């Protein structure tokens, strides 16, 4: 699990490690985020920053 580096809430573009779908999620997501294509869990709430269980491609702002 990789935590988003920034303490500032932001949106990050991630890639699902299973199906390579790219999707944007919120760094401080308070609910679980699933891949829109295969349903894999991409991020889970981490009490502040979400724990991202996918490949972070870039911060989009
Ligand atoms: Zn997927």
PDB file of the backbone (N, CA, C, O) and the ligand in Angstrom, with CONECT records:
HET     ZN  A 101       1
ATOM      1  N   UNK A   1       0.848  -1.201   0.000  1.00  0.00           N
ATOM      2  CA  UNK A   1       0.000   0.000   0.000  1.00  0.00           C
ATOM      3  C   UNK A   1       0.884   1.253   0.000  1.00  0.00           C
ATOM      4  O   UNK A   1       1.861   1.338   0.744  1.00  0.00           O
ATOM      5  N   UNK A   2       0.533   2.191  -0.823  1.00  0.00           N
ATOM      6  CA  UNK A   2       1.281   3.441  -0.920  1.00  0.00           C
ATOM      7  C   UNK A   2       0.386   4.582  -0.481  1.00  0.00           C
ATOM      8  O   UNK A   2      -0.744   4.722  -0.948  1.00  0.00           O
ATOM      9  N   UNK A   3       0.904   5.386   0.411  1.00  0.00           N
ATOM     10  CA  UNK A   3       0.125   6.564   0.789  1.00  0.00           C
ATOM     11  C   UNK A   3       0.505   7.719  -0.126  1.00  0.00           C
ATOM     12  O   UNK A   3       1.661   7.863  -0.524  1.00  0.00           O
ATOM     13  N   UNK A   4      -0.473   8.526  -0.445  1.00  0.00           N
ATOM     14  CA  UNK A   4      -0.207   9.714  -1.252  1.00  0.00           C
ATOM     15  C   UNK A   4       0.774  10.592  -0.479  1.00  0.00           C
ATOM     16  O   UNK A   4       0.597  10.808   0.720  1.00  0.00           O
ATOM     17  N   UNK A   5       1.798  11.096  -1.146  1.00  0.00           N
ATOM     18  CA  UNK A   5       2.841  11.864  -0.470  1.00  0.00           C
ATOM     19  C   UNK A   5       2.333  13.152   0.156  1.00  0.00           C
ATOM     20  O   UNK A   5       2.679  13.489   1.288  1.00  0.00           O
ATOM     21  N   UNK A   6       1.522  13.851  -0.585  1.00  0.00           N
ATOM     22  CA  UNK A   6       1.100  15.169  -0.136  1.00  0.00           C
ATOM     23  C   UNK A   6       0.121  15.096   1.026  1.00  0.00           C
ATOM     24  O   UNK A   6      -0.799  14.278   1.029  1.00  0.00           O
ATOM     25  N   UNK A   7       0.333  15.968   2.018  1.00  0.00           N
ATOM     26  CA  UNK A   7      -0.634  16.068   3.107  1.00  0.00           C
ATOM     27  C   UNK A   7      -1.829  16.897   2.683  1.00  0.00           C
ATOM     28  O   UNK A   7      -2.890  16.844   3.304  1.00  0.00           O
ATOM     29  N   UNK A   8      -1.647  17.661   1.622  1.00  0.00           N
ATOM     30  CA  UNK A   8      -2.724  18.495   1.126  1.00  0.00           C
ATOM     31  C   UNK A   8      -3.675  17.645   0.283  1.00  0.00           C
ATOM     32  O   UNK A   8      -3.239  16.957  -0.640  1.00  0.00           O
ATOM     33  N   UNK A   9      -4.955  17.690   0.591  1.00  0.00           N
ATOM     34  CA  UNK A   9      -5.896  16.914  -0.222  1.00  0.00           C
ATOM     35  C   UNK A   9      -5.778  17.274  -1.689  1.00  0.00           C
ATOM     36  O   UNK A   9      -5.700  18.452  -2.039  1.00  0.00           O
ATOM     37  N   UNK A  10      -5.765  16.281  -2.537  1.00  0.00           N
ATOM     38  CA  UNK A  10      -5.624  16.516  -3.960  1.00  0.00           C
ATOM     39  C   UNK A  10      -6.242  15.333  -4.699  1.00  0.00           C
ATOM     40  O   UNK A  10      -6.625  14.326  -4.102  1.00  0.00           O
ATOM     41  N   UNK A  11      -6.323  15.491  -5.998  1.00  0.00           N
ATOM     42  CA  UNK A  11      -6.795  14.382  -6.812  1.00  0.00           C
ATOM     43  C   UNK A  11      -5.597  13.716  -7.479  1.00  0.00           C
ATOM     44  O   UNK A  11      -4.676  14.395  -7.934  1.00  0.00           O
ATOM     45  N   UNK A  12      -5.611  12.420  -7.534  1.00  0.00           N
ATOM     46  CA  UNK A  12      -4.507  11.694  -8.158  1.00  0.00           C
ATOM     47  C   UNK A  12      -5.050  10.780  -9.245  1.00  0.00           C
ATOM     48  O   UNK A  12      -6.128  10.199  -9.118  1.00  0.00           O
ATOM     49  N   UNK A  13      -4.274  10.668 -10.316  1.00  0.00           N
ATOM     50  CA  UNK A  13      -4.626   9.722 -11.366  1.00  0.00           C
ATOM     51  C   UNK A  13      -3.937   8.402 -11.033  1.00  0.00           C
ATOM     52  O   UNK A  13      -2.722   8.357 -10.837  1.00  0.00           O
ATOM     53  N   UNK A  14      -4.707   7.354 -10.973  1.00  0.00           N
ATOM     54  CA  UNK A  14      -4.142   6.053 -10.632  1.00  0.00           C
ATOM     55  C   UNK A  14      -4.465   5.061 -11.734  1.00  0.00           C
ATOM     56  O   UNK A  14      -5.370   5.266 -12.542  1.00  0.00           O
ATOM     57  N   UNK A  15      -3.698   3.979 -11.742  1.00  0.00           N
ATOM     58  CA  UNK A  15      -3.936   2.921 -12.710  1.00  0.00           C
ATOM     59  C   UNK A  15      -4.156   1.624 -11.953  1.00  0.00           C
ATOM     60  O   UNK A  15      -3.354   1.240 -11.101  1.00  0.00           O
ATOM     61  N   UNK A  16      -5.234   0.966 -12.271  1.00  0.00           N
ATOM     62  CA  UNK A  16      -5.544  -0.318 -11.659  1.00  0.00           C
ATOM     63  C   UNK A  16      -4.458  -1.318 -12.030  1.00  0.00           C
ATOM     64  O   UNK A  16      -4.099  -1.446 -13.201  1.00  0.00           O
ATOM     65  N   UNK A  17      -3.936  -2.026 -11.036  1.00  0.00           N
ATOM     66  CA  UNK A  17      -2.856  -2.974 -11.316  1.00  0.00           C
ATOM     67  C   UNK A  17      -3.376  -4.246 -11.984  1.00  0.00           C
ATOM     68  O   UNK A  17      -2.603  -5.018 -12.551  1.00  0.00           O
ATOM     69  N   UNK A  18      -4.666  -4.454 -11.914  1.00  0.00           N
ATOM     70  CA  UNK A  18      -5.227  -5.665 -12.512  1.00  0.00           C
ATOM     71  C   UNK A  18      -5.616  -5.476 -13.976  1.00  0.00           C
ATOM     72  O   UNK A  18      -5.292  -6.315 -14.817  1.00  0.00           O
ATOM     73  N   UNK A  19      -6.314  -4.370 -14.285  1.00  0.00           N
ATOM     74  CA  UNK A  19      -6.837  -4.213 -15.650  1.00  0.00           C
ATOM     75  C   UNK A  19      -6.290  -2.976 -16.349  1.00  0.00           C
ATOM     76  O   UNK A  19      -6.648  -2.719 -17.498  1.00  0.00           O
ATOM     77  N   UNK A  20      -5.421  -2.193 -15.680  1.00  0.00           N
ATOM     78  CA  UNK A  20      -4.769  -1.019 -16.251  1.00  0.00           C
ATOM     79  C   UNK A  20      -5.733   0.112 -16.561  1.00  0.00           C
ATOM     80  O   UNK A  20      -5.379   1.048 -17.278  1.00  0.00           O
ATOM     81  N   UNK A  21      -6.930   0.038 -16.038  1.00  0.00           N
ATOM     82  CA  UNK A  21      -7.858   1.156 -16.169  1.00  0.00           C
ATOM     83  C   UNK A  21      -7.304   2.352 -15.398  1.00  0.00           C
ATOM     84  O   UNK A  21      -6.831   2.212 -14.270  1.00  0.00           O
ATOM     85  N   UNK A  22      -7.370   3.543 -16.026  1.00  0.00           N
ATOM     86  CA  UNK A  22      -6.941   4.755 -15.332  1.00  0.00           C
ATOM     87  C   UNK A  22      -8.149   5.474 -14.778  1.00  0.00           C
ATOM     88  O   UNK A  22      -9.200   5.556 -15.414  1.00  0.00           O
ATOM     89  N   UNK A  23      -7.977   5.980 -13.606  1.00  0.00           N
ATOM     90  CA  UNK A  23      -9.113   6.575 -12.911  1.00  0.00           C
ATOM     91  C   UNK A  23      -8.571   7.631 -11.959  1.00  0.00           C
ATOM     92  O   UNK A  23      -7.441   7.534 -11.480  1.00  0.00           O
ATOM     93  N   UNK A  24      -9.392   8.640 -11.692  1.00  0.00           N
ATOM     94  CA  UNK A  24      -8.966   9.698 -10.789  1.00  0.00           C
ATOM     95  C   UNK A  24      -9.666   9.509  -9.447  1.00  0.00           C
ATOM     96  O   UNK A  24     -10.876   9.293  -9.388  1.00  0.00           O
ATOM     97  N   UNK A  25      -8.897   9.593  -8.390  1.00  0.00           N
ATOM     98  CA  UNK A  25      -9.511   9.488  -7.067  1.00  0.00           C
ATOM     99  C   UNK A  25      -8.968  10.585  -6.154  1.00  0.00           C
ATOM    100  O   UNK A  25      -7.953  11.220  -6.440  1.00  0.00           O
ATOM    101  N   UNK A  26      -9.657  10.774  -5.085  1.00  0.00           N
ATOM    102  CA  UNK A  26      -9.317  11.821  -4.126  1.00  0.00           C
ATOM    103  C   UNK A  26      -8.333  11.262  -3.104  1.00  0.00           C
ATOM    104  O   UNK A  26      -8.521  10.166  -2.575  1.00  0.00           O
ATOM    105  N   UNK A  27      -7.286  12.030  -2.836  1.00  0.00           N
ATOM    106  CA  UNK A  27      -6.226  11.531  -1.947  1.00  0.00           C
ATOM    107  C   UNK A  27      -6.726  11.277  -0.534  1.00  0.00           C
ATOM    108  O   UNK A  27      -6.171  10.446   0.185  1.00  0.00           O
ATOM    109  N   UNK A  28      -7.758  11.982  -0.142  1.00  0.00           N
ATOM    110  CA  UNK A  28      -8.275  11.821   1.212  1.00  0.00           C
ATOM    111  C   UNK A  28      -9.672  11.198   1.170  1.00  0.00           C
ATOM    112  O   UNK A  28     -10.564  11.585   1.925  1.00  0.00           O
ATOM    113  N   UNK A  29      -9.837  10.246   0.289  1.00  0.00           N
ATOM    114  CA  UNK A  29     -11.132   9.592   0.154  1.00  0.00           C
ATOM    115  C   UNK A  29     -11.594   9.051   1.506  1.00  0.00           C
ATOM    116  O   UNK A  29     -10.820   8.443   2.245  1.00  0.00           O
ATOM    117  N   UNK A  30     -12.851   9.281   1.808  1.00  0.00           N
ATOM    118  CA  UNK A  30     -13.382   8.799   3.088  1.00  0.00           C
ATOM    119  C   UNK A  30     -14.206   7.533   2.897  1.00  0.00           C
ATOM    120  O   UNK A  30     -14.716   6.953   3.856  1.00  0.00           O
ATOM    121  N   UNK A  31     -14.324   7.122   1.652  1.00  0.00           N
ATOM    122  CA  UNK A  31     -14.992   5.852   1.381  1.00  0.00           C
ATOM    123  C   UNK A  31     -14.103   5.032   0.459  1.00  0.00           C
ATOM    124  O   UNK A  31     -13.245   5.578  -0.235  1.00  0.00           O
ATOM    125  N   UNK A  32     -14.306   3.750   0.453  1.00  0.00           N
ATOM    126  CA  UNK A  32     -13.523   2.855  -0.391  1.00  0.00           C
ATOM    127  C   UNK A  32     -13.763   3.191  -1.865  1.00  0.00           C
ATOM    128  O   UNK A  32     -14.889   3.473  -2.275  1.00  0.00           O
ATOM    129  N   UNK A  33     -12.689   3.157  -2.651  1.00  0.00           N
ATOM    130  CA  UNK A  33     -12.795   3.432  -4.081  1.00  0.00           C
ATOM    131  C   UNK A  33     -12.504   2.149  -4.852  1.00  0.00           C
ATOM    132  O   UNK A  33     -11.452   1.536  -4.673  1.00  0.00           O
ATOM    133  N   UNK A  34     -13.419   1.754  -5.692  1.00  0.00           N
ATOM    134  CA  UNK A  34     -13.246   0.550  -6.490  1.00  0.00           C
ATOM    135  C   UNK A  34     -12.957   0.904  -7.942  1.00  0.00           C
ATOM    136  O   UNK A  34     -13.381   1.953  -8.426  1.00  0.00           O
ATOM    137  N   UNK A  35     -12.240   0.033  -8.632  1.00  0.00           N
ATOM    138  CA  UNK A  35     -12.015   0.188 -10.068  1.00  0.00           C
ATOM    139  C   UNK A  35     -13.359   0.136 -10.784  1.00  0.00           C
ATOM    140  O   UNK A  35     -14.195  -0.726 -10.514  1.00  0.00           O
ATOM    141  N   UNK A  36     -13.548   1.084 -11.709  1.00  0.00           N
ATOM    142  CA  UNK A  36     -14.824   1.151 -12.421  1.00  0.00           C
ATOM    143  C   UNK A  36     -14.971  -0.004 -13.416  1.00  0.00           C
ATOM    144  O   UNK A  36     -16.079  -0.325 -13.844  1.00  0.00           O
ATOM    145  N   UNK A  37     -13.862  -0.615 -13.773  1.00  0.00           N
ATOM    146  CA  UNK A  37     -13.901  -1.669 -14.778  1.00  0.00           C
ATOM    147  C   UNK A  37     -13.979  -3.066 -14.151  1.00  0.00           C
ATOM    148  O   UNK A  37     -14.875  -3.848 -14.465  1.00  0.00           O
ATOM    149  N   UNK A  38     -13.028  -3.365 -13.261  1.00  0.00           N
ATOM    150  CA  UNK A  38     -12.962  -4.734 -12.744  1.00  0.00           C
ATOM    151  C   UNK A  38     -13.403  -4.857 -11.298  1.00  0.00           C
ATOM    152  O   UNK A  38     -13.555  -5.967 -10.790  1.00  0.00           O
ATOM    153  N   UNK A  39     -13.610  -3.725 -10.625  1.00  0.00           N
ATOM    154  CA  UNK A  39     -14.114  -3.790  -9.260  1.00  0.00           C
ATOM    155  C   UNK A  39     -13.055  -3.965  -8.196  1.00  0.00           C
ATOM    156  O   UNK A  39     -13.372  -4.078  -7.012  1.00  0.00           O
ATOM    157  N   UNK A  40     -11.784  -3.989  -8.613  1.00  0.00           N
ATOM    158  CA  UNK A  40     -10.707  -4.094  -7.626  1.00  0.00           C
ATOM    159  C   UNK A  40     -10.713  -2.870  -6.716  1.00  0.00           C
ATOM    160  O   UNK A  40     -11.004  -1.761  -7.165  1.00  0.00           O
ATOM    161  N   UNK A  41     -10.396  -3.070  -5.449  1.00  0.00           N
ATOM    162  CA  UNK A  41     -10.312  -1.947  -4.519  1.00  0.00           C
ATOM    163  C   UNK A  41      -9.048  -1.148  -4.803  1.00  0.00           C
ATOM    164  O   UNK A  41      -7.938  -1.674  -4.709  1.00  0.00           O
ATOM    165  N   UNK A  42      -9.220   0.129  -5.153  1.00  0.00           N
ATOM    166  CA  UNK A  42      -8.077   0.974  -5.501  1.00  0.00           C
ATOM    167  C   UNK A  42      -7.580   1.766  -4.304  1.00  0.00           C
ATOM    168  O   UNK A  42      -6.385   2.047  -4.208  1.00  0.00           O
ATOM    169  N   UNK A  43      -8.458   2.126  -3.403  1.00  0.00           N
ATOM    170  CA  UNK A  43      -8.057   2.915  -2.237  1.00  0.00           C
ATOM    171  C   UNK A  43      -9.040   2.679  -1.103  1.00  0.00           C
ATOM    172  O   UNK A  43     -10.239   2.492  -1.307  1.00  0.00           O
ATOM    173  N   UNK A  44      -8.484   2.696   0.091  1.00  0.00           N
ATOM    174  CA  UNK A  44      -9.337   2.579   1.260  1.00  0.00           C
ATOM    175  C   UNK A  44      -9.058   3.756   2.186  1.00  0.00           C
ATOM    176  O   UNK A  44      -7.938   4.264   2.216  1.00  0.00           O
ATOM    177  N   UNK A  45     -10.047   4.189   2.930  1.00  0.00           N
ATOM    178  CA  UNK A  45      -9.841   5.325   3.837  1.00  0.00           C
ATOM    179  C   UNK A  45      -8.733   5.008   4.833  1.00  0.00           C
ATOM    180  O   UNK A  45      -8.679   3.907   5.382  1.00  0.00           O
ATOM    181  N   UNK A  46      -7.852   5.976   5.062  1.00  0.00           N
ATOM    182  CA  UNK A  46      -6.731   5.732   5.956  1.00  0.00           C
ATOM    183  C   UNK A  46      -6.702   6.661   7.151  1.00  0.00           C
ATOM    184  O   UNK A  46      -5.642   6.889   7.734  1.00  0.00           O
ATOM    185  N   UNK A  47      -7.840   7.196   7.518  1.00  0.00           N
ATOM    186  CA  UNK A  47      -7.857   8.123   8.637  1.00  0.00           C
ATOM    187  C   UNK A  47      -7.122   9.405   8.294  1.00  0.00           C
ATOM    188  O   UNK A  47      -6.215   9.821   9.015  1.00  0.00           O
ATOM    189  N   UNK A  48      -7.510  10.024   7.205  1.00  0.00           N
ATOM    190  CA  UNK A  48      -6.814  11.179   6.641  1.00  0.00           C
ATOM    191  C   UNK A  48      -6.508  10.818   5.209  1.00  0.00           C
ATOM    192  O   UNK A  48      -7.405  10.753   4.369  1.00  0.00           O
ATOM    193  N   UNK A  49      -5.239  10.582   4.931  1.00  0.00           N
ATOM    194  CA  UNK A  49      -4.892  10.147   3.583  1.00  0.00           C
ATOM    195  C   UNK A  49      -5.387   8.727   3.335  1.00  0.00           C
ATOM    196  O   UNK A  49      -5.329   7.867   4.214  1.00  0.00           O
ATOM    197  N   UNK A  50      -5.863   8.509   2.147  1.00  0.00           N
ATOM    198  CA  UNK A  50      -6.301   7.166   1.788  1.00  0.00           C
ATOM    199  C   UNK A  50      -5.090   6.282   1.516  1.00  0.00           C
ATOM    200  O   UNK A  50      -4.043   6.763   1.083  1.00  0.00           O
ATOM    201  N   UNK A  51      -5.240   5.005   1.770  1.00  0.00           N
ATOM    202  CA  UNK A  51      -4.207   4.061   1.386  1.00  0.00           C
ATOM    203  C   UNK A  51      -4.533   3.578  -0.019  1.00  0.00           C
ATOM    204  O   UNK A  51      -5.569   2.960  -0.262  1.00  0.00           O
ATOM    205  N   UNK A  52      -3.613   3.879  -0.942  1.00  0.00           N
ATOM    206  CA  UNK A  52      -3.862   3.587  -2.349  1.00  0.00           C
ATOM    207  C   UNK A  52      -3.267   2.241  -2.713  1.00  0.00           C
ATOM    208  O   UNK A  52      -2.067   2.011  -2.563  1.00  0.00           O
ATOM    209  N   UNK A  53      -4.120   1.366  -3.189  1.00  0.00           N
ATOM    210  CA  UNK A  53      -3.707   0.007  -3.542  1.00  0.00           C
ATOM    211  C   UNK A  53      -3.656  -0.131  -5.062  1.00  0.00           C
ATOM    212  O   UNK A  53      -4.136  -1.109  -5.636  1.00  0.00           O
ATOM    213  N   UNK A  54      -3.062   0.877  -5.691  1.00  0.00           N
ATOM    214  CA  UNK A  54      -2.963   0.899  -7.137  1.00  0.00           C
ATOM    215  C   UNK A  54      -1.782   1.787  -7.496  1.00  0.00           C
ATOM    216  O   UNK A  54      -1.157   2.382  -6.618  1.00  0.00           O
ATOM    217  N   UNK A  55      -1.481   1.876  -8.771  1.00  0.00           N
ATOM    218  CA  UNK A  55      -0.301   2.619  -9.209  1.00  0.00           C
ATOM    219  C   UNK A  55      -0.650   4.093  -9.366  1.00  0.00           C
ATOM    220  O   UNK A  55      -1.551   4.444 -10.129  1.00  0.00           O
ATOM    221  N   UNK A  56       0.065   4.959  -8.643  1.00  0.00           N
ATOM    222  CA  UNK A  56      -0.188   6.398  -8.755  1.00  0.00           C
ATOM    223  C   UNK A  56       0.589   6.943  -9.944  1.00  0.00           C
ATOM    224  O   UNK A  56       1.815   6.846  -9.990  1.00  0.00           O
ATOM    225  N   UNK A  57      -0.128   7.517 -10.906  1.00  0.00           N
ATOM    226  CA  UNK A  57       0.512   8.026 -12.115  1.00  0.00           C
ATOM    227  C   UNK A  57       0.907   9.488 -11.966  1.00  0.00           C
ATOM    228  O   UNK A  57       2.016   9.877 -12.333  1.00  0.00           O
ATOM    229  N   UNK A  58       0.009  10.286 -11.435  1.00  0.00           N
ATOM    230  CA  UNK A  58       0.316  11.705 -11.268  1.00  0.00           C
ATOM    231  C   UNK A  58      -0.700  12.355 -10.357  1.00  0.00           C
ATOM    232  O   UNK A  58      -1.802  11.851 -10.140  1.00  0.00           O
ATOM    233  N   UNK A  59      -0.282  13.499  -9.832  1.00  0.00           N
ATOM    234  CA  UNK A  59      -1.196  14.340  -9.061  1.00  0.00           C
ATOM    235  C   UNK A  59      -1.861  15.285 -10.051  1.00  0.00           C
ATOM    236  O   UNK A  59      -1.178  15.948 -10.831  1.00  0.00           O
ATOM    237  N   UNK A  60      -3.170  15.349 -10.026  1.00  0.00           N
ATOM    238  CA  UNK A  60      -3.836  16.212 -10.994  1.00  0.00           C
ATOM    239  C   UNK A  60      -4.345  17.510 -10.374  1.00  0.00           C
ATOM    240  O   UNK A  60      -4.909  18.344 -11.081  1.00  0.00           O
ATOM    241  N   UNK A  61      -4.166  17.690  -9.119  1.00  0.00           N
ATOM    242  CA  UNK A  61      -4.514  18.976  -8.527  1.00  0.00           C
ATOM    243  C   UNK A  61      -5.562  18.882  -7.433  1.00  0.00           C
ATOM    244  O   UNK A  61      -5.942  19.900  -6.854  1.00  0.00           O
TER     245      UNK A  61
HETATM  246 ZN    ZN A 101      -9.376  -2.723 -12.677  1.00  0.00          ZN
END
